[in-house]
Amino acid sequence: MKGRILVINTGSTSTKIGFYDAGSKLFEQNLTHPAGELAKFSSVMDQDLMRRDAITEFLVQRGIELESIDVVMARGGLVTPIRTGVYEVNQDMRKALISGRDGVHACNLSALIADDIAVEVNQARSGRGITERCRAFIADPPMADEMLPEVKVGGLPEFPRRTLFHALNSRAMVRRYARGVGKTNRDVTVIVAHMGGGTSVSLHRHGLVIDTNDALGGDGPISPERAGSVPAFPLVEMCFSGEHTKEQIKKRLVGGGGAVAYFGTNDFRDLTARAEAGDSECETFLQGYCLSIAKYVAALSTVVCGKVDAIILTGGVAYSKYLVEQVKERIAFIAPVEVYPGENELESLAENGYGILSGEFEVKCYHMDSF
């Protein structure tokens, strides 16, 4: 594989970057942004220049010449309407991300920063007489929507089911599984359970993600810090009790739910150690967590009448043998279970970048108002 690729993944308090040369990772770095530094900005979207400068300064420190970068790959932000795949960053995408039309999150910064760095690279190349352009792309953004019409039907027409899941890692893990069995992602039907700070379960068939949950919107399994789906009537009572603001309730559901609500921590390593030491409350909660994932996996299998080639468990929590074995025990009757632990987001972005350079992946054009 030829080419040098810079990968950017912006999170709430840090910016992860990776640098790849000819298919090999030269380095990976987590650039942390102290709370005091972030407090200077009125919104997360105002942090773009600060984070961009942090990246370029670090590259200089590592002796990386900007003009040597061929592609800048960015984590996809909150943009709709969009399907899975790779997209070149364009003005429509920039407008959607900057406006926060589809939601505001630190991941919105990744594409903006990648595009700005690509401009810097091309300016440096022009100064040296290099005509080949560096380009910025995103791959498999979290709101990618290929869901079947029937799975979007909710109990009320005002509340259709929507998608927001770990598209980047989930799709990469399906490709990894398919390669291992001598096929492509278009040849297999796979359910992926991403077990991280949030939990998403997605159904992949013929290269499309035909069903999944809204992992950031109160739909799906329990997670370390998210409540997942909750009973409607108690939630209505909480909303109208007068004791909580709208933002406080949202925080209870996403950020303050799951293990955080029960134990005040999102550290499953600690909870697992406590459960194995005999803490019955921790043990029961973790059993409930594993069961919620297994139930969702089983539910998605019905969409394809049980015709599933494999189930993949991935994400940071998938490093826990204690939890993985509990989930596997409940779902192994559906299909063989593969475990690929970790987030794998930087590697997935780099894989997409080399797919672009080789011509293997089709580059799509993002339009704000249509597929």
C-alpha positions as CSV (number, residue, x, y, z in Angstrom):
1,M,0.0,0.0,0.0
2,K,1.3,3.4,-1.0
3,G,0.6,6.7,0.7
4,R,0.8,8.6,4.0
5,I,-2.4,9.1,5.9
6,L,-3.2,11.3,8.9
7,V,-6.2,10.1,11.0
8,I,-8.1,12.4,13.3
9,N,-10.7,11.5,15.9
10,T,-12.0,14.3,18.1
11,G,-13.5,13.4,21.5
12,S,-15.0,15.6,24.2
13,T,-11.7,16.2,26.1
14,S,-9.0,14.8,23.7
15,T,-8.1,14.5,20.1
16,K,-6.7,11.1,18.9
17,I,-4.5,11.1,15.9
18,G,-2.6,8.4,14.0
19,F,-0.1,8.6,11.2
20,Y,0.3,5.8,8.7
21,D,3.0,5.3,6.0
22,A,2.6,2.6,3.3
23,G,0.0,0.8,5.4
24,S,2.0,0.7,8.6
25,K,1.2,2.9,11.7
26,L,4.2,5.1,12.5
27,F,2.6,6.4,15.7
28,E,-0.6,7.1,17.6
29,Q,-1.1,9.9,20.0
30,N,-3.9,11.1,22.3
31,L,-3.7,14.9,22.6
32,T,-5.5,15.8,25.8
33,H,-7.2,19.2,26.3
34,P,-7.2,20.3,30.0
35,A,-10.6,21.5,31.4
36,G,-9.1,24.9,31.9
37,E,-8.2,25.2,28.2
38,L,-11.6,24.0,27.1
39,A,-13.4,26.4,29.4
40,K,-12.1,29.3,27.4
41,F,-14.5,28.4,24.6
42,S,-18.2,29.1,24.7
43,S,-19.0,25.9,22.7
44,V,-17.3,22.8,21.4
45,M,-17.4,24.1,17.9
46,D,-15.3,27.0,18.8
47,Q,-12.4,24.7,19.6
48,D,-11.5,23.9,16.0
49,L,-8.5,26.2,15.6
50,M,-7.1,25.2,19.0
51,R,-7.3,21.5,18.2
52,R,-6.0,22.0,14.7
53,D,-2.9,23.8,15.9
54,A,-2.3,21.1,18.5
55,I,-2.3,18.5,15.8
56,T,0.0,20.4,13.4
57,E,2.4,21.3,16.2
58,F,2.7,17.7,17.3
59,L,3.4,16.6,13.7
60,V,6.2,19.2,13.5
61,Q,7.6,17.8,16.8
62,R,7.6,14.3,15.3
63,G,9.4,15.5,12.2
64,I,6.4,15.0,9.8
65,E,6.4,17.4,6.9
66,L,2.9,18.5,6.1
67,E,3.4,18.2,2.3
68,S,4.1,14.5,2.8
69,I,0.5,13.8,3.8
70,D,-1.6,12.3,1.0
71,V,-4.9,11.9,2.7
72,V,-6.5,13.2,6.0
73,M,-9.1,10.8,7.3
74,A,-11.6,12.1,9.9
75,R,-14.2,10.5,12.2
76,G,-17.6,11.3,10.8
77,G,-19.8,13.8,12.6
78,L,-23.5,14.1,13.2
79,V,-24.9,14.7,9.7
80,T,-28.0,13.5,7.9
81,P,-29.2,12.2,5.5
82,I,-26.3,9.9,4.8
83,R,-25.4,6.3,4.0
84,T,-22.4,4.3,5.0
85,G,-19.2,4.6,3.0
86,V,-16.5,7.3,2.4
87,Y,-17.3,10.9,1.7
88,E,-15.0,13.8,0.7
89,V,-15.4,16.8,3.0
90,N,-17.2,19.5,1.1
91,Q,-19.0,22.8,1.8
92,D,-22.4,21.1,2.4
93,M,-20.8,18.9,5.0
94,R,-19.0,21.8,6.6
95,K,-22.3,23.8,6.8
96,A,-24.2,20.9,8.4
97,L,-21.5,20.3,11.0
98,I,-20.9,23.9,11.9
99,S,-24.6,24.7,12.2
100,G,-25.2,21.6,14.4
101,R,-28.4,21.0,12.5
102,D,-28.3,17.3,13.3
103,G,-26.7,17.5,16.7
104,V,-23.6,19.1,18.4
105,H,-20.8,16.8,19.5
106,A,-17.0,17.0,19.5
107,C,-16.9,14.5,16.7
108,N,-18.3,17.3,14.4
109,L,-14.9,18.9,14.6
110,S,-13.0,16.0,13.0
111,A,-14.0,16.7,9.4
112,L,-13.6,20.5,9.7
113,I,-10.1,20.1,11.1
114,A,-9.1,17.5,8.5
115,D,-10.3,19.8,5.7
116,D,-8.4,22.7,7.1
117,I,-5.2,20.6,7.4
118,A,-5.6,19.4,3.8
119,V,-5.7,23.0,2.8
120,E,-2.4,23.7,4.7
121,V,-0.9,20.6,3.1
122,N,-1.8,21.8,-0.4
123,Q,-0.4,25.2,0.3
124,A,2.9,23.7,1.4
125,R,2.8,21.4,-1.7
126,S,2.2,24.3,-4.0
127,G,5.2,26.1,-2.6
128,R,7.4,23.1,-3.5
129,G,5.9,22.6,-6.9
130,I,3.9,19.5,-6.0
131,T,0.7,19.4,-8.1
132,E,-1.0,16.3,-6.5
133,R,-3.6,17.4,-4.0
134,C,-4.2,16.2,-0.5
135,R,-7.8,15.5,0.3
136,A,-9.9,15.1,3.4
137,F,-12.5,12.4,3.9
138,I,-14.8,10.9,6.5
139,A,-15.9,7.2,6.7
140,D,-19.0,5.5,8.0
141,P,-20.4,8.4,10.1
142,P,-22.5,7.4,13.2
143,M,-25.9,8.6,11.8
144,A,-25.6,6.6,8.5
145,D,-29.1,5.4,7.7
146,E,-29.8,2.3,5.5
147,M,-32.5,0.9,7.8
148,L,-35.4,-1.0,6.2
149,P,-38.7,1.0,6.1
150,E,-40.4,-1.5,8.3
151,V,-37.8,-1.3,11.1
152,K,-38.2,2.5,11.3
153,V,-41.8,2.1,12.4
154,G,-42.3,3.1,16.0
155,G,-45.4,2.9,18.3
156,L,-46.3,6.5,17.5
157,P,-45.9,8.2,14.1
158,E,-44.2,11.1,15.9
159,F,-41.4,8.8,17.1
160,P,-40.0,6.8,14.2
161,R,-37.0,4.7,15.1
162,R,-33.7,6.4,14.0
163,T,-30.1,5.3,13.7
164,L,-27.1,6.5,15.7
165,F,-24.5,3.8,16.2
166,H,-20.8,2.9,16.1
167,A,-20.8,2.6,12.3
168,L,-17.1,3.0,11.7
169,N,-15.9,0.2,14.0
170,S,-18.9,-2.0,13.3
171,R,-18.4,-1.9,9.5
172,A,-14.7,-2.5,9.8
173,M,-15.2,-5.5,12.0
174,V,-17.6,-7.0,9.5
175,R,-15.0,-6.6,6.8
176,R,-12.5,-8.2,9.1
177,Y,-14.7,-11.2,9.6
178,A,-15.6,-11.5,5.9
179,R,-11.9,-11.5,4.9
180,G,-11.2,-14.2,7.5
181,V,-13.8,-16.5,5.8
182,G,-12.7,-15.6,2.3
183,K,-15.7,-13.4,1.5
184,T,-16.5,-9.7,1.3
185,N,-19.0,-7.7,3.5
186,R,-21.5,-7.9,0.7
187,D,-21.5,-11.7,1.0
188,V,-22.4,-12.1,4.7
189,T,-25.1,-11.3,7.2
190,V,-23.7,-10.3,10.6
191,I,-24.9,-8.8,13.8
192,V,-22.4,-6.5,15.6
193,A,-22.7,-5.6,19.3
194,H,-20.4,-2.7,20.0
195,M,-19.9,-2.7,23.8
196,G,-18.3,0.6,24.9
197,G,-19.3,3.7,26.8
198,G,-22.4,3.5,24.7
199,T,-23.8,0.2,23.3
200,S,-25.0,-0.2,19.8
201,V,-26.2,-3.4,18.0
202,S,-26.4,-3.4,14.2
203,L,-27.5,-5.8,11.6
204,H,-25.3,-5.9,8.4
205,R,-26.6,-7.6,5.3
206,H,-25.1,-7.4,1.8
207,G,-22.9,-4.5,2.8
208,L,-25.8,-2.4,4.2
209,V,-26.8,-1.8,7.8
210,I,-30.5,-2.6,7.7
211,D,-31.3,-2.2,11.4
212,T,-29.7,-0.7,14.5
213,N,-30.5,1.3,17.6
214,D,-30.1,5.0,18.4
215,A,-27.3,4.6,20.9
216,L,-27.2,8.3,21.8
217,G,-31.0,8.8,21.9
218,G,-32.3,6.5,24.5
219,D,-32.8,3.4,22.5
220,G,-31.2,0.0,22.9
221,P,-29.3,-1.9,25.6
222,I,-27.9,-0.7,28.8
223,S,-24.3,0.7,28.7
224,P,-21.7,1.8,31.3
225,E,-23.1,5.4,31.2
226,R,-26.3,5.2,29.2
227,A,-29.7,4.0,30.3
228,G,-30.8,2.5,27.0
229,S,-34.5,2.0,26.5
230,V,-36.5,2.7,29.6
231,P,-40.3,2.4,30.5
232,A,-42.2,5.3,29.1
233,F,-44.7,6.1,31.9
234,P,-42.1,6.5,34.7
235,L,-40.1,8.7,32.3
236,V,-43.1,10.9,31.6
237,E,-43.7,11.2,35.4
238,M,-40.1,12.3,35.9
239,C,-40.4,14.8,33.1
240,F,-43.5,16.4,34.6
241,S,-42.5,16.1,38.3
242,G,-41.0,19.7,38.3
243,E,-37.9,18.3,40.0
244,H,-35.7,18.1,36.9
245,T,-34.9,20.3,33.9
246,K,-35.0,18.9,30.4
247,E,-31.2,18.9,30.2
248,Q,-30.9,17.1,33.6
249,I,-33.2,14.3,32.3
250,K,-31.3,14.0,29.1
251,K,-28.1,13.7,31.2
252,R,-29.7,10.9,33.3
253,L,-30.4,9.0,30.2
254,V,-27.1,9.6,28.4
255,G,-24.0,10.2,30.5
256,G,-25.6,9.5,33.9
257,G,-27.4,6.3,33.2
258,G,-26.4,2.7,33.2
259,A,-23.6,1.8,35.7
260,V,-23.2,5.5,36.5
261,A,-26.7,5.6,37.9
262,Y,-26.4,2.4,39.9
263,F,-22.8,2.7,41.2
264,G,-21.5,6.2,40.3
265,T,-18.9,4.8,38.0
266,N,-18.6,3.7,34.4
267,D,-15.5,1.5,35.1
268,F,-16.6,-2.0,34.3
269,R,-13.3,-3.4,35.3
270,D,-14.0,-2.2,38.9
271,L,-17.5,-3.6,38.8
272,T,-16.4,-6.9,37.4
273,A,-13.8,-7.2,40.1
274,R,-16.4,-6.5,42.8
275,A,-18.8,-9.0,41.2
276,E,-16.1,-11.7,41.2
277,A,-15.3,-10.9,44.8
278,G,-18.9,-11.6,45.8
279,D,-20.7,-8.3,45.5
280,S,-24.2,-9.5,44.6
281,E,-25.5,-6.1,43.5
282,C,-22.7,-5.7,41.0
283,E,-23.2,-9.3,39.8
284,T,-26.9,-8.8,39.2
285,F,-26.4,-5.5,37.4
286,L,-23.7,-7.0,35.1
287,Q,-26.0,-10.0,34.4
288,G,-28.7,-7.5,33.4
289,Y,-26.3,-5.6,31.2
290,C,-25.3,-8.7,29.4
291,L,-28.9,-9.9,29.1
292,S,-29.9,-6.5,27.6
293,I,-27.3,-6.9,24.8
294,A,-28.3,-10.5,24.2
295,K,-32.0,-9.6,23.9
296,Y,-31.2,-6.9,21.3
297,V,-29.0,-9.3,19.3
298,A,-31.8,-11.9,19.4
299,A,-34.3,-9.3,18.3
300,L,-32.3,-8.2,15.3
301,S,-31.9,-11.8,14.2
302,T,-35.7,-11.9,13.6
303,V,-35.3,-9.2,10.9
304,V,-33.6,-11.8,8.7
305,C,-35.6,-14.8,10.0
306,G,-32.6,-16.1,11.9
307,K,-30.3,-16.4,8.8
308,V,-27.2,-14.9,10.4
309,D,-23.7,-16.0,9.5
310,A,-21.9,-14.6,12.6
311,I,-22.3,-12.4,15.6
312,I,-19.4,-10.0,16.5
313,L,-18.7,-8.6,20.0
314,T,-16.5,-5.6,19.9
315,G,-15.7,-2.3,21.7
316,G,-13.7,-1.7,24.9
317,V,-15.9,-3.8,27.1
318,A,-15.3,-6.8,24.9
319,Y,-11.9,-7.1,26.5
320,S,-13.7,-8.5,29.6
321,K,-13.8,-12.3,29.4
322,Y,-16.2,-12.3,32.3
323,L,-18.8,-10.3,30.4
324,V,-18.2,-11.7,26.9
325,E,-18.8,-15.2,28.1
326,Q,-22.1,-14.2,29.6
327,V,-23.2,-12.6,26.4
328,K,-22.0,-15.5,24.3
329,E,-23.8,-18.1,26.4
330,R,-27.1,-16.4,25.6
331,I,-26.6,-15.8,21.8
332,A,-24.4,-18.7,20.6
333,F,-27.6,-20.6,19.5
334,I,-28.2,-18.0,16.8
335,A,-24.8,-18.0,15.1
336,P,-21.1,-18.4,15.8
337,V,-19.7,-15.6,17.9
338,E,-16.5,-13.8,17.1
339,V,-14.8,-11.4,19.6
340,Y,-12.8,-8.5,18.3
341,P,-12.2,-6.2,21.3
342,G,-11.4,-2.5,21.2
343,E,-12.7,0.6,19.5
344,N,-10.4,0.2,16.4
345,E,-11.5,3.6,15.1
346,L,-8.1,4.9,14.0
347,E,-7.2,1.7,12.2
348,S,-10.6,1.6,10.6
349,L,-10.2,5.2,9.3
350,A,-6.7,4.3,7.9
351,E,-8.1,1.2,6.2
352,N,-10.7,3.4,4.5
353,G,-8.0,5.9,3.5
354,Y,-5.9,3.2,1.8
355,G,-9.1,1.9,0.2
356,I,-9.5,5.4,-1.4
357,L,-5.9,5.6,-2.5
358,S,-6.1,2.2,-4.1
359,G,-9.4,2.9,-5.8
360,E,-11.1,0.0,-3.9
361,F,-13.6,2.3,-2.2
362,E,-16.0,4.5,-4.1
363,V,-15.9,8.1,-2.8
364,K,-19.4,9.6,-2.3
365,C,-20.6,13.2,-2.4
366,Y,-22.5,14.5,0.6
367,H,-25.6,16.7,0.0
368,M,-27.4,18.2,2.9
369,D,-30.9,17.5,1.7
370,S,-30.8,14.2,-0.2
371,F,-29.2,10.8,-0.4
